[in-house]
Amino acid sequence: MGKEREYMKRLIVEDKLAMTLEGKRAIEKELETVKSAKEQSEAKITKLEEKLKSATADMDDIRQKGEAAIAELETKNTELAKIKVDLDTEKKEKLIISKKLDSLQSDYDKTKREAIRLSNEKMDLEKRMLELREKQSVSLDKIVVNTNEDSPAQKPVMQGKILVVNKEYSFIVTDIGQDKNVQKGMKFDVMDGAKFLGQAEVDKVYDTMSSAAVLAGARINDMKKGNVIVESR
């Protein structure tokens, strides 16, 4: 009986030991699983921390870039406002210039029309002067015609026109000079068309001009530029 009890006790102890060992192995296995899970978790945490660090760095970079972008945006807004002011100023100046240009164009057109009118008047006056000169020449030719066929031929009558009348010092400037054989002391009749205004005596001779003193009795106040002068006979 004693041996059986001892045997039974041993069996019970062995069963308990087996159960304990089984529990130990299960715990060890679970511990390994937990350790593995811990390591995986730590690895994930490390990765997450790295991601967090990277994200934080990116956030800081974005924040800095955002601040720089905001500053640049403010600068651009300031520049844009200045450009708008400059644009408005340029538009106003352009409007002023356009008005001035229109005014100048109007003045130019008016001046051009006046120049054309004066040019036409000048042409008409030159034509009339030429006609008067031709009439005067014909009249003078009739005066100097000699009915005596045996008399020597008369030299052509020298004539020109007045360029300047100086009423203060009583002299005229003509358009004939040494080129027309004008000589000091020659006298010329001053004509306004068919009207005799008086005489002038040459006192200075130049290449293509001459000056002549207006003689007493002449109507110098009626003399003007363009009057014909004819050599006195």
VOGU-930858 format. One record per residue: residue in three letters; x, y, z of N, C-alpha, C in turn. Coordinates in steps of 0.2 Angstrom, whole numbers, padded with zeros to 4 digits, always signed. Each point is the difference from the previous one (the first is absolute). Layout:
REM VOGU-930858
AlaXYZXYZXYZ ...
***
This chain:
REM VOGU-930858
Met+0004-0006+0000-0004+0006+0000+0004+0006+0000 Gly+0006+0000+0004+0004+0006+0000+0003+0001-0006 Lys+0002-0005-0004+0003+0001-0007-0004+0003-0005 Glu-0007-0002+0001-0005+0002-0005-0001+0008+0001 Arg+0000+0001+0006-0001+0007+0002+0005+0005-0003 Glu+0006-0003+0002+0006+0004-0003+0000+0001-0007 Tyr-0002-0006-0004+0000+0000-0007-0005+0005-0002 Met-0006+0000+0003-0005+0004-0002+0002+0008+0001 Lys+0003+0001+0006+0002+0007+0001+0005+0002-0006 Arg+0005-0005-0001+0005+0002-0005-0004+0001-0007 Leu-0005-0004-0002-0004+0002-0006-0003+0007+0000 Ile-0003+0001+0006-0003+0007+0001+0005+0005-0001 Val+0006-0001+0003+0005+0005+0000+0003+0001-0008 Glu+0001-0006-0003+0002+0000-0007-0005+0004-0004 Asp-0007-0002+0001-0005+0004-0004+0001+0007+0001 Lys+0000+0002+0006+0001+0007+0002+0006+0004-0003 Leu+0006-0004+0000+0006+0002-0003-0001+0001-0008 Ala-0003-0005-0002-0001+0000-0008-0005+0006-0001 Met-0005+0001+0004-0004+0006-0002+0003+0006+0001 Thr+0005+0000+0005+0003+0006+0002+0005+0002-0006 Leu+0004-0006-0002+0004+0001-0006-0004+0002-0006 Glu-0005-0003-0001-0005+0002-0006-0001+0008+0001 Gly-0002+0002+0006-0002+0007+0001+0006+0004-0001 Lys+0006-0002+0002+0006+0003-0001+0001+0001-0007 Arg+0000-0005-0004+0001+0000-0007-0005+0005-0004 Ala-0006+0000+0003-0005+0004-0003+0001+0007+0001 Ile+0002+0001+0007+0002+0007+0002+0006+0003-0004 Glu+0005-0005-0001+0006+0002-0004-0001+0002-0007 Lys-0005-0005-0003-0002+0002-0007-0004+0006+0000 Glu-0004+0001+0005-0004+0007+0000+0005+0005+0001 Leu+0005-0001+0004+0005+0005+0001+0004+0002-0006 Glu+0002-0005-0004+0003+0001-0006-0004+0004-0005 Thr-0007-0002+0000-0004+0003-0004-0001+0008+0002 Val+0000+0001+0006-0001+0007+0003+0006+0004-0002 Lys+0006-0004+0001+0007+0004-0001+0000+0001-0008 Ser-0002-0004-0004+0000+0001-0007-0005+0006-0002 Ala-0006+0000+0004-0005+0005-0002+0003+0007+0003 Lys+0004-0001+0006+0003+0006+0002+0005+0003-0004 Glu+0004-0005-0003+0005+0003-0005-0003+0003-0006 Gln-0005-0004-0002-0004+0003-0006-0003+0007+0001 Ser-0002+0000+0006-0003+0007+0003+0005+0005+0000 Glu+0006-0002+0003+0005+0005+0001+0003+0002-0007 Ala+0000-0005-0005+0002+0002-0007-0005+0005-0003 Lys-0006-0002+0001-0006+0005-0002+0001+0007+0003 Ile+0001-0001+0006+0000+0007+0004+0006+0004-0003 Thr+0006-0004-0001+0006+0004-0002-0002+0003-0007 Lys-0003-0004-0004-0002+0002-0007-0005+0006+0000 Leu-0004-0001+0005-0005+0006+0001+0003+0006+0003 Glu+0005-0001+0004+0004+0006+0003+0004+0003-0006 Glu+0003-0004-0004+0003+0003-0006-0004+0004-0004 Lys-0006-0004-0002-0005+0004-0004-0002+0006+0003 Leu-0001+0000+0007-0003+0006+0004+0006+0005-0001 Lys+0006-0002+0001+0006+0005+0000+0000+0003-0007 Ser-0001-0004-0005+0000+0002-0007-0006+0005-0002 Ala-0005-0002+0003-0006+0004-0001+0000+0006+0004 Thr+0003+0000+0006+0001+0006+0003+0005+0005-0004 Ala+0006-0003-0002+0004+0004-0004-0003+0003-0007 Asp-0004-0005-0003-0004+0003-0006-0005+0006+0002 Met-0003-0001+0006-0005+0005+0003+0004+0006+0001 Asp+0006+0000+0003+0004+0006+0001+0002+0003-0006 Asp+0002-0004-0005+0002+0002-0007-0006+0004-0003 Ile-0006-0004+0000-0006+0003-0003-0001+0007+0004 Arg+0000+0000+0006-0001+0006+0004+0004+0005-0002 Gln+0007-0001+0000+0005+0005-0003-0002+0002-0007 Lys-0001-0005-0004-0002+0002-0007-0006+0004+0000 Gly-0005-0002+0004-0006+0004+0001+0001+0007+0002 Glu+0004+0001+0005+0002+0007+0002+0003+0004-0005 Ala+0005-0004-0004+0003+0003-0005-0005+0002-0006 Ala-0004-0005-0001-0005+0001-0006-0005+0006+0002 Ile-0002+0001+0007-0004+0005+0002+0004+0007-0001 Ala+0006+0000+0002+0004+0006+0000+0001+0002-0008 Glu+0001-0005-0004+0001+0001-0007-0007+0003-0003 Leu-0006-0004+0002-0006+0003-0002-0002+0007+0002 Glu+0002+0002+0006+0000+0007+0002+0004+0004-0004 Thr+0006-0002-0002+0004+0004-0004-0003+0001-0007 Lys-0003-0006-0002-0003+0000-0007-0006+0005+0000 Asn-0004+0000+0006-0006+0004+0000+0002+0007+0000 Thr+0006+0002+0004+0002+0007+0000+0002+0002-0007 Glu+0004-0005-0003+0002+0002-0007-0006+0001-0005 Leu-0005-0005+0001-0006+0001-0004-0003+0007+0001 Ala-0001+0002+0006-0003+0006+0002+0004+0006-0004 Lys+0007-0001+0001+0004+0006-0003-0001+0000-0008 Ile-0001-0006-0003+0000-0001-0007-0007+0003-0002 Lys-0005-0001+0004-0007+0003-0002+0000+0007+0001 Val+0004+0003+0005+0000+0007+0000+0004+0003-0006 Asp+0006-0003-0002+0004+0002-0005-0004-0001-0007 Leu-0004-0005+0000-0005-0001-0006-0005+0006-0001 Asp-0003+0001+0006-0005+0006+0000+0004+0006-0002 Thr+0006+0001+0002+0003+0006-0001+0002+0001-0008 Glu+0002-0006-0002+0002-0001-0007-0006+0002-0005 Lys-0006-0003+0002-0006+0001-0003-0002+0007-0001 Lys+0001+0004+0006-0002+0007+0000+0005+0004-0004 Glu+0007-0002+0000+0005+0004-0004-0002-0002-0007 Lys-0002-0006-0002-0001-0002-0007-0006+0004-0002 Leu-0005+0001+0004-0006+0004-0002+0002+0008-0001 Ile+0004+0002+0004+0003+0007+0000+0004+0001-0007 Ile+0004-0005-0001+0004+0000-0006-0004-0001-0006 Ser-0005-0004+0000-0005-0001-0006-0004+0007-0001 Lys-0002+0003+0005-0003+0007-0001+0005+0005-0003 Lys+0006+0000+0003+0005+0005-0003+0001-0002-0007 Leu+0001-0007-0002+0001-0002-0007-0006+0002-0004 Asp-0006+0000+0002-0005+0002-0004+0000+0007-0001 Ser+0002+0004+0005+0000+0007-0001+0006+0002-0004 Leu+0006-0003+0000+0005+0001-0004-0002-0002-0008 Gln-0003-0005+0000-0002-0002-0007-0005+0005-0003 Ser-0004+0002+0004-0005+0006-0002+0004+0006-0002 Asp+0005+0002+0004+0004+0006-0002+0004-0002-0006 Tyr+0002-0006-0001+0004-0001-0006-0004+0000-0006 Asp-0006-0003+0001-0004+0000-0006-0002+0008-0002 Lys-0001+0004+0005-0002+0007-0001+0006+0003-0003 Thr+0006-0001+0003+0006+0003-0003+0001-0002-0007 Lys-0001-0007-0002+0001-0002-0006-0005+0003-0005 Arg-0006+0001+0002-0005+0003-0005+0002+0008-0001 Glu+0003+0003+0006+0002+0007-0001+0006+0000-0005 Ala+0005-0005+0001+0006+0000-0004-0002-0001-0008 Ile-0005-0004-0001-0003-0001-0007-0003+0006-0002 Arg-0004+0003+0004-0003+0007-0002+0005+0005-0002 Leu+0005+0001+0005+0005+0005-0002+0004-0002-0006 Ser+0002-0006-0001+0003-0003-0006-0003+0002-0006 Asn-0007-0001+0000-0004+0002-0006+0000+0007-0001 Glu-0001+0004+0006+0001+0007-0001+0006+0003-0003 Lys+0006-0004+0003+0006+0002-0003+0001-0001-0007 Met-0003-0006-0003+0000-0002-0007-0004+0005-0004 Asp-0005+0002+0003-0005+0005-0003+0004+0007-0001 Leu+0003+0002+0006+0004+0006+0000+0006+0000-0005 Glu+0003-0005+0000+0006-0001-0005-0002+0000-0007 Lys-0006-0003-0001-0003+0000-0007-0002+0007-0002 Arg-0003+0004+0005-0002+0007-0002+0006+0004+0000 Met+0005-0001+0004+0006+0004-0001+0004-0001-0007 Leu+0000-0006-0002+0003-0002-0006-0004+0004-0006 Glu-0007-0001+0001-0004+0004-0005+0001+0007+0000 Leu+0001+0003+0006+0001+0007+0000+0007+0002-0003 Arg+0005-0004+0002+0006+0001-0003+0001+0000-0007 Glu-0004-0005-0003-0001-0001-0007-0003+0006-0003 Lys-0005+0003+0003-0004+0006-0002+0005+0006+0000 Gln+0004+0000+0006+0004+0006+0001+0006+0000-0006 Ser+0002-0007-0001+0005+0000-0005-0002+0002-0007 Val-0006-0002-0002-0003+0002-0006-0001+0007+0000 Ser-0003+0003+0005-0001+0007+0000+0007+0004+0000 Leu+0005-0002+0003+0007+0003-0001+0003-0001-0007 Asp-0001-0006-0002+0002-0001-0007-0003+0005-0005 Lys-0007+0001+0001-0003+0005-0004+0003+0007+0001 Ile+0002+0001+0006+0002+0007+0001+0007+0001-0003 Val+0004-0005+0000+0007+0001-0003+0001-0002-0007 Val-0006-0001-0003+0000-0002-0008+0002+0007-0003 Asn+0005-0001-0005+0002+0006-0004-0002-0001-0007 Thr-0004+0005-0002-0003-0001-0007+0005+0001-0005 Asn+0006+0003+0002+0006+0001-0005+0003-0007-0001 Glu+0000-0003-0006+0003-0006-0001+0007+0000+0000 Asp+0003+0006-0002+0007+0001+0000+0003+0001+0007 Ser-0004+0001+0005+0003+0001+0007+0003-0006+0003 Pro+0005+0000+0004+0003-0006+0003-0005-0004+0004 Ala+0000-0006+0001-0004-0004+0004+0001+0001+0008 Gln-0006+0001+0003+0000+0002+0007+0002-0007+0004 Lys+0004+0001+0005+0001-0006+0004-0006-0002+0005 Pro-0001-0006+0001-0006-0002+0004+0000+0004+0007 Val-0006+0001+0002-0001+0004+0006+0001-0005+0006 Met+0004+0002+0005+0001-0004+0006-0005+0000+0005 Gln-0002-0005+0002-0006+0000+0005+0001-0006+0005 Gly-0003+0001+0006+0000-0005+0005-0006+0002+0005 Lys+0001-0002+0006-0005+0001+0005+0002+0001+0007 Ile-0004+0003+0004+0002+0002+0007+0000-0006+0004 Leu+0005-0001+0004+0000-0005+0005-0001+0002+0007 Val+0002+0006+0002-0001+0003+0006-0001+0008-0001 Val-0004+0003+0005-0001+0007+0000+0001+0002+0007 Asn+0005+0005+0001+0002+0002+0006-0002+0008+0000 Lys-0006+0001+0003-0003+0006+0000+0004+0005+0005 Glu+0003-0003+0005+0003+0004+0005+0006+0004-0003 Tyr+0004-0004-0004+0006+0003-0003-0001+0002-0007 Ser-0006-0001-0003-0001+0002-0007+0004-0004-0005 Phe+0000-0007+0000+0004-0003-0005-0004-0007-0001 Ile+0001-0003-0006-0002-0006-0002+0005-0005-0002 Val-0001-0006+0001+0004-0006-0002-0003-0003-0006 Thr+0004-0001-0006-0003-0003-0006+0003-0007-0001 Asp-0003-0004-0005+0002-0006-0001+0005-0001-0006 Ile+0003+0006-0002+0005+0000-0006+0006+0003+0003 Gly+0006-0002-0003+0006+0002+0003+0006+0000-0006 Gln+0006-0002+0002+0005-0001-0005-0002-0005-0005 Asp-0004-0005+0002-0002-0005-0005-0004+0003-0006 Lys-0003+0006+0001-0004+0004-0005+0004+0006-0002 Asn+0006+0001+0001+0004+0006-0002-0003+0006+0004 Val-0003+0000+0005-0002+0006+0004+0006+0003+0003 Gln+0000+0007-0001+0006+0004+0002-0002+0005+0005 Lys+0004+0002+0004-0001+0006+0005-0002+0006-0004 Gly-0005+0004+0002-0002+0006-0003-0006-0001-0005 Met-0002-0006-0002-0005-0002-0004-0007+0002+0003 Lys-0004+0003-0003-0007+0002+0002-0005-0005-0002 Phe-0005-0002+0004-0006-0004-0002-0006+0003+0002 Asp-0005-0001-0004-0007+0002+0001-0003-0006+0004 Val-0004+0002+0005-0003-0005+0004-0008+0000-0002 Met-0002-0005-0002-0007-0001-0003-0004-0005+0005 Asp-0006+0002+0001-0005-0004+0003-0006-0001-0005 Gly+0002-0006-0004-0005-0001-0006+0002+0006-0005 Ala-0005+0004-0002+0001+0005-0005+0001+0007+0004 Lys+0000+0000+0006+0001+0006+0004+0007+0001+0002 Phe+0002+0006-0002+0007+0002+0002+0001+0003+0007 Leu+0004-0003+0004+0001+0002+0007+0006+0004+0001 Gly+0004+0001-0005+0006+0004+0001+0006-0003-0002 Gln+0006+0003+0002+0007-0003-0003+0004-0002+0006 Ala+0005-0004-0001+0005-0002+0005+0007-0001-0004 Glu+0005+0003+0004+0007+0000-0003+0004-0006+0003 Val+0003-0004-0004+0004-0005+0003+0007+0003+0004 Asp+0001-0003+0006+0006+0003+0003+0004-0006+0002 Lys-0002-0006+0000+0004-0006+0002-0002-0006-0005 Val+0005-0003-0002-0001-0006-0005+0003-0006+0003 Tyr-0004-0006+0000+0002-0006+0002+0000-0005-0006 Asp+0001-0006+0002+0000-0005-0006-0007-0001-0003 Thr-0005-0001+0004-0006-0001-0003-0005+0005+0003 Met+0002+0005+0004-0005+0005+0003+0004+0007-0001 Ser-0005+0005+0002+0003+0007+0000-0004+0004+0005 Ser+0002+0005+0002-0004+0004+0004+0000+0007-0003 Ala-0006+0003+0001+0000+0007-0004-0004+0005+0005 Ala+0003+0006+0000-0004+0005+0004-0006+0003-0003 Val-0005+0000+0003-0006+0003-0002+0000+0008-0001 Leu-0001+0002-0006+0002+0007-0001-0006+0004+0002 Ala+0001+0007+0001-0005+0004+0003-0006+0001-0005 Gly-0006+0000+0003-0006+0000-0004-0003-0006-0001 Ala+0004-0006+0001-0003-0006-0001-0005-0002+0006 Arg-0005-0004-0002-0005-0002+0005+0002-0007+0003 Ile+0005+0001+0005+0003-0006+0003-0005-0004+0004 Asn-0005+0004+0003-0005-0004+0004-0004-0004-0004 Asp-0001+0001-0006-0004-0005-0005+0005-0005-0003 Met+0006+0000+0001+0004-0005-0002+0000-0006+0004 Lys+0001-0006-0003-0001-0007+0004+0004-0005-0004 Lys+0001-0005+0003+0004-0006-0003-0004-0003-0006 Gly+0004-0001-0005-0004-0002-0006-0001+0005-0005 Asn+0001+0007+0002-0001+0005-0005+0006-0001-0006 Val-0002+0002-0006+0005-0001-0005+0004+0007-0001 Ile+0006-0001-0001+0005+0005-0001+0002+0000-0008 Val+0000+0006-0003+0002+0000-0007+0005+0005-0001 Glu+0006-0001-0004+0005+0004-0001-0003+0007-0003 Ser+0002+0006+0003-0002+0006-0002+0003+0002-0006 Arg-0003+0003-0005+0003+0002-0006+0000+0008-0001 
***
